[in-house]
Amino acid sequence: RGLRKYINAASHLFDHATSTAELLSLEPSWDSRGDDSNPVIVARWRLQGVLHLPWHPKLPTWTGRTTYHFDDQGLIY
């Protein structure tokens, strides 16, 4: 329970020597409504990893994106 336990568990899940996280792009954009009043930032990324288990299973490469939205004060939420 709690963020500290999650971070600790997640940090030991992957083999750091053979796993990668790559930021492909970080670009300003607009939300799905397409108007200029709702800017967003879109991050595109690629992940590939080997689990820290005795048989070292390799996970497939994942590519994806994360969209960051801004609140009324201009902070990401």
N, C-alpha and C positions, 0 to 999 in steps of 0.2 A: 504494500500500500504506500502510495506517495511517489513523488517524482524522483526522488533520490534512488529508490529501489528499482524503478523502471530504467533509469539511465544506467545504473550499475549492471543490471541484467542485459540490457541491449548492448552495452559496450563489450560484453564478453561473448555475445552470440556469434559474431563473425570473426574469422581469422584476419587480423589487420594486415598481415604481410601479403595476402593474396586477394583481398577484397578491395573494390574501388567504388567511389562515388564521384561522378564527374558532372560539373555544371556545364551544360551545353550552350545555354544562352540565358540572358536576363534582359527582358525588354518591356518598355512601357506599352500599354494597350488600353482598350476600353472594355467594359463588361458586355455581356451578351445583348444588352439593349442598344449598343452601338452609338450612344450619344456621348458627347465630349464632357458631360458633367459627372461621369463615373469612371475616372481613370483607374487602372489596375496595373500591377506588375506581374508578368508571366515569367516564371522560371521553368526552363526545360532541363531535364536531368537524365542521367543514365547510371544505373546501379548494377553491380555484379559482385557476387560474393560466394565465399566458401564458409560453411558453418563450422564452428569450432566443436566438432564431434569427432569421436575416434576414427570414423571412416571418411571424414572430410567431404561431405556431399557438396557439390557445386550447384548453386542455384542458377537458373537461366538469367540472362541479362534483361533487366527491366528498364524501359524508357518511359518517361511520363512528364507531367507538368504540374506545377503548383501555381495557383492564381492568388495573389495577395491583394486584398481589398483595403480601402481606406475608410476610416470613420469620419465624422464631421469635423474632428480636430486635425485631420490629416495623418493620423496614426494608423499603422497596419493592424488589422484585427483578423 
